[in-house]
Amino acid sequence: MKIAPVKSHRELVAYRQPGHGMNGELFGRSDIFDTDVDIFFTQHWILAGVTADIAEPGDVSTLDIGKSSIILVRDDDDQVRAYRNVCRHRGARLKEAGKSTVGRLVCPYHQWTYDLDGSLKHAAHMGKDFDPKCRSLIPVHTNVIGTHIFVCLNDNPPDDISVMEQHMTARFADYNLPFTRIAHESEIIENGNWKLVIENNRECYHCAGTHPELTASFLPEDFGFCTEGLGEESLQALDAYFTRNANHQKDWEREGYICAAVEYLDEEAVTQFRTQRLVIAGKGESQTLSTQVACTKLFGDLKRRDLGDMHLWTHNSWTHVMSDHAVISYIIPLAPDKTRVRTKWLVHADAVEGVDYDLQTLTEVWAATNQQDARLVGITHAGTQDPAYAPGPFSAFTERYVDQFSRWYAARLSAHGV
């Protein structure tokens, strides 16, 4: 029996029929996964945490990405810094993954000791000719936008993060997100490729049938709809959706709140993102089952509860900021069929559990949604690895952002010579 030659990464990407999903091998092959990690999680900006992870000087948060490891730390001058988690002596990891608080960073192997600014302060038995100034920790490019800590492991990070910074700094300003704390955080290992996790997040075609908690407040029409074949009742509901959105946006803009969508997603973009102030259903206040605020202590100096959902997508994260709390999720690829999804629920730094908010009310919508999405990603990954799988067509109405992500993915690979 003649064995078909293995297609290259480039061939598999080029093979994609326009308007259709990716080939299953792009989700399942180890060599393709390794290339993805190198390009999309090493040479691009990625979300690696929030400022509340390292709220006080000496707080440390360490995360592993592929073969790399990053230490996020707040220094004695209250600045957020990031370093390679590699001792400058013989390469030992300084910190295990997770959070801690330190006075200085001490290598557990030979006790080389680094200040929080990365400088080497102590290295015993190295002789008089040893210059500690040449052995500081290796810095990682860092950009803090609101509360979001973006890092890039490339020596020459993409400079178009300035586009996202310009838009999001203005949109986050009213919320004073650096003055927040983590009310709850979760971690899920999803049984699927990182691209499938992002594809699932980029459409709400599936929402009505799978996310009863989320759709109490979230309007799937925001991300696409089709009027063809709709009955009179559905058309009236759609008309009400347009009217409501228009009225909310006029009201918000009158008070100076930025609403318009910004889409920096096409093939020309490097640091991909999308943002918009979305209308919330029901009472219109927050992504809760009641659609009212979960936390009565609002962000910053806000007085209005009904400010909608300031959302942000990047290629490894999604964010929803309401007047009372924020939900920030980001992904870390672990294997072709394993993706870590971390989610953090933020509240005002002075908010008190049991007084200003009830934790279950705060978290139940997105805790349920994340579990539901994990199942969807798992069954989709399994199906794409079936020999019978052939990519089907996207809905031009409800999956256009998935198609856009596929095109951006191909463009970025090509830009890196793949």
N, C-alpha and C positions, 0 to 999 in steps of 0.2 A: 504493500500500500504506500502510495506516495504521500509524504508528509508536507503540508503547506508550509512555506517559510514564515517565520515570525515577522510580523509587520513592525516597523520602527514606530517610535512615538510620533514622529512627524507624519508618517503615512496614516496612522490611526486618526490623528486630528484632521488631516486633509480629507480623509474618507467620509467625514461627517456630512450627511446630506443637509443642505440648508433647511433650517426650520425644524430639524429633528434632534433627538437626544444624542449623547455621545456613545461611542462604541464601548461595550462592556469591559474590554481589556484596559481602557483608560481608568477604570475604577479598581481593577483587580490585580494588576501586575506590579510586582515589587520594584522593578527597575523604573517604572513610570512614577511610582510613589516617591522613590528617592529623588528623582528629578524634580518633582513637584515641590518637595520639601526644600530643596536647594534653591529653587527659583522663587516660589511664592511665599516661603516663610523665612528665607534668609536674605534674599536680595530685594524684597519689597518691605514696606512698612507694615507692621502687624500690631494689633492691640494686644498688650501683654499684661494689663492690669489696670487698676484705678488708684487714684491717690490715697483713698482710704485704706488700701492694702498696707500702705506704709505711712500711717498717719502722723507719727512722732519721730524725731531724730533718733536714729539707731534702729528703726524698724526695717526689716528685710523681708523681701518676698522673692523666692527663687523658683524659676520654671525651666523645664527642659524642653527643647525643641529639636527633634532629630538628634544629631550627635552634639549639638550645642547646648549650653546651659547659660542662663542669664540671671544675674543678681540685680534686683531692683532695691534701692536703698534711699532713705531720706537722710541727708547729711546734717551736720551740726548747724549749718546755715539755713536749714529747712528747705534745701533744694533736692529735687528728685534726680537721682543719678542711676545709671545702669552700667554694669561691668560684665565682662566675660567671667564665668565662674571657673576660673583656671588660675591656680597659684603660679607665680612667675618663677618658681624654683624648679620643681619637677612635674608640674602640671596637675597636682591633686585638686579635686573638687574642694572648694572652700566650704560650701554649704549644700546640704541635701535639699531637694525640692520641698517647698512649703514656706511657712512664715516663722519668723523669730525676731528677737530684739537683741542687739549687741552693742557693746561700747566700741569695739573695733572688730574687724574681720580677721580671724586667726585660722591659719591653715592647720587642720588636725594632724598633718603628717610631721612636719618639722617646726611648726609654730611660727612660721613667718607671719608677721602681723601687719595689717594694713589699716590705715585710717579710713574714715568714711568718705574722704575725698579721693580714695584710691591709692594714695601714696604709701610706700613701704616704710614702716616705722621701726621694725625690728627683724633682724635676720642674724641669728647667732652663728659664730664660728666661720664667718665668710672672709676674714682677713682685712687688712688695712686698705688694700687696693680695690675692694668691692665698692661700687657706687650704687646705693639704693635708689637714687633718682632715676636710674635706667630700668627699674624693675617695678614700676607702679602697675596697678591692675589695668587691664586693657579696657578702655571705655567702649560703650555701645551707644550709637546715636540714639538720642531720646527726644521726643517731642510731646509735651503735655498739652492737651486741648480739652478745656473744661476739667473733668476728672480723669479723662482717658489718657493712659500712658502708652504711647506708640513707640516702638523700637524698631531699628533696622540693623541687622548684623552685617550688612554690606559696608565696605569702607567708603563707598560713594553712594549714599542713599538717594533715592529719587527725590528731586527737589520740588516736584509738584504736590507734595504734602501741604505746601503753602496755600494751595487752592482750598483744600478742606479746612485748614486752620483759619483762613479768612472767613469762610462761611460759618463754621461751627462756633468760633469764638463769639461772634455776635449773637448767634442763636442760643448759646448756653448761658450768656451773661446774666440774664434775669434770674437764673436758678442758683447761682453761686455754688456750683457743684463741688468745688474743692472743700467747701464747708459742709461735708456730709459724712455719714458713717455707714458701715455695712450692717444692715439689720439681719441679713441672712445671706448665705451663699450655698450653692450646690454644685455638684460635679457629677456628670453622667458620662459613661463610656458608651458611645453609640456604635453599633455594629455595622458601620458603613464607611465608605470613603469620604474624605473631607469635602470633595466636590458635591457629593450628593447631599451632605448636610447643608451646604450653602444653597444648592438648587432648591431644596425643600423650603428654605427660608425666603427665597425670592418669589414665591407665588402663594396665592391664597385660593387657588382652584380647589384645594383639598380642605379648606377651612370649615365650610358649612357641614361637611360630612364627618369631620374628625375632631373639631375643636369647640365643643359646646360651651366651655368656660370662656374661651377667648372671644368668641363671636357675640357674647353678651355685651361687649364694649367695642370690639374691633369691627370695622366695616370692610368686608372683603372687596367691595366695589372699588376701594381706593387703588387696588392693584390689578384692575381689569374686569371687563364685563362684556357681554354680548347681548344685544337687544333682539337678535333674530329669533323668532319663534316665541317671544315672550307674550303672555296674555295681558289683558288690560290691567289686571291687578298688579302684576309685576312691573309693567311700564309706569304705572302711577307711583309705585314704591321707588323706582329709579328716579323719577322726576322729583320726588320728595327728597331723595339723597342729594341731587344736584342743588336744589333750593337751599337745603340745610347747610351744605358745604359753603355755598356762596355767602349766605348770611353770616355764618361764623367767621369766615375769613375777613369780610368787611368790618365786622365788629372788632376782631383782633387787630387788624391793621390800623384801625382808627386809634387804638391805644398804643401803637408802636411795636406790636409783636410781629416778628417776621413769619410769614406763612408759606410763601411760594416754594415749589419744589425745585431742587437743584439736582440734576443728574449728571454726574461725571463718571460715566460707565462705559462709554464706547471704546473701540479699539485704540484710539489715540491716548486714552488715559493710562497712567501707570498706577497711581495711587487712587484706586477706584472707590467711589462713594456715592451715596444718594441720601438726601435729607428732605423733609417736608413736615409741616405742622398738620397732623391729621385730626379730623374731627372724631370724637369719641361718641358712641351711641348712648341711648338711654338718658341718664342725667348729665352725661357729657363731661364728667369730672376726671375719672381715672379708670385704669384697666383692672377693675374689680368686678365681682359678680353683681354687685348692686349698681355699678358704674358711678358710685360716689367715692370720694377720697377715702383711702385706707388710713391715712395719717393726717390728723387735724393740724399738725404743725407743718405749714407749707415751706417749700424751699425759699431761701433768700429772704427777701422782704415782700414776697408775693401776697396779694390780698384776694385775687381771683382764684377760684378753684377750677373753673372750666376753661383751661388753656389748651385743651387737647393733648395730643401726643407728639412731642418733638422727636421724630425718629431719625436714626442714622444707620445706614448700612456701610460696611467695608467688606473686603473680600474674606475677612476672617471674623467678623463680628456683626452684631445687631444691637441697637440701643433704643429704648423707649423711655422718654423723660416726660413725666406728668407734673402737675403742680405740687404733688405731695410725695411722690417717690419715683425712682428710676429703676429700670430693669436693664442690666447690661450683660450680654452674653458674648463669649468669644471662644474660638475653637483652636485646638492644638492637634495636628495629625499624629497618630501613634503608629499606624500600620495601614496597609492598603484597605483593610476592612475594620479599622478601629479609629475613632475620633473622640478626643476628650472635649466635652462642652462644659464650660464653666459659666455660671450665672451668679450675678451679685445684685441684691436688692438694696438700694441706697435710700436713706431718709435723712432729714435735717440732722446735723451733728448733735443738736440738743434734744432731739425727739426721744421720748422715753417709752419703751415697750410697756404695754398695759395701761399707760396713761394717754399717750398721744396716738398709739396705734395698737391693733391686735395683729400678731404675727401671721396667723392663719389667713385672715382677711387680706393682708398685704401680699402674701405669697401664693395663694391657692390657684390663681388663674395661670400664672406662668409655670408653676410647679407641675400642674396637670398638662399644660401645653408642651412643655419640654419632654415629658414622658411619652406623650402621644407622638410627638415628632420623632423621638428615638425609635419607636416601633416602626413608623413609616419609613425611616431611613434604612432600618434593618431589613425589612421585607423587600425594599427596592434594591438594596445592594445584592441580596441573595438572588433576586430575579435577574439582575444584569449579568450575573455569573453563570446563569443557566445557558447551555449550548443553544437553546431555542430562542434566546433573546435577540431581537432585532429592534433597534431604536425606532420608536414611533414619532409621529409629528407632534409638535407643540401646539397648544391652543394659541392662536395669534392674539387672542383677547386677554387671556388670563396667565399666559406663561411667557410673555414677551421678555420679561427680565431674566428668565432662565435661558432663553435663547441668547440674550445679550451677554450673559455671563459666559456662555460657551464660546461666543465670538471673541470676547476679551481674553479668555484663557488661551485660545489659539494664537491671538496676536502677541501676548506676552511671551509665550514659548518661542514664537518666531523671532521676537526681538532679542531673545537670549540664544539664538542659534539652534533651536530644537525644531 
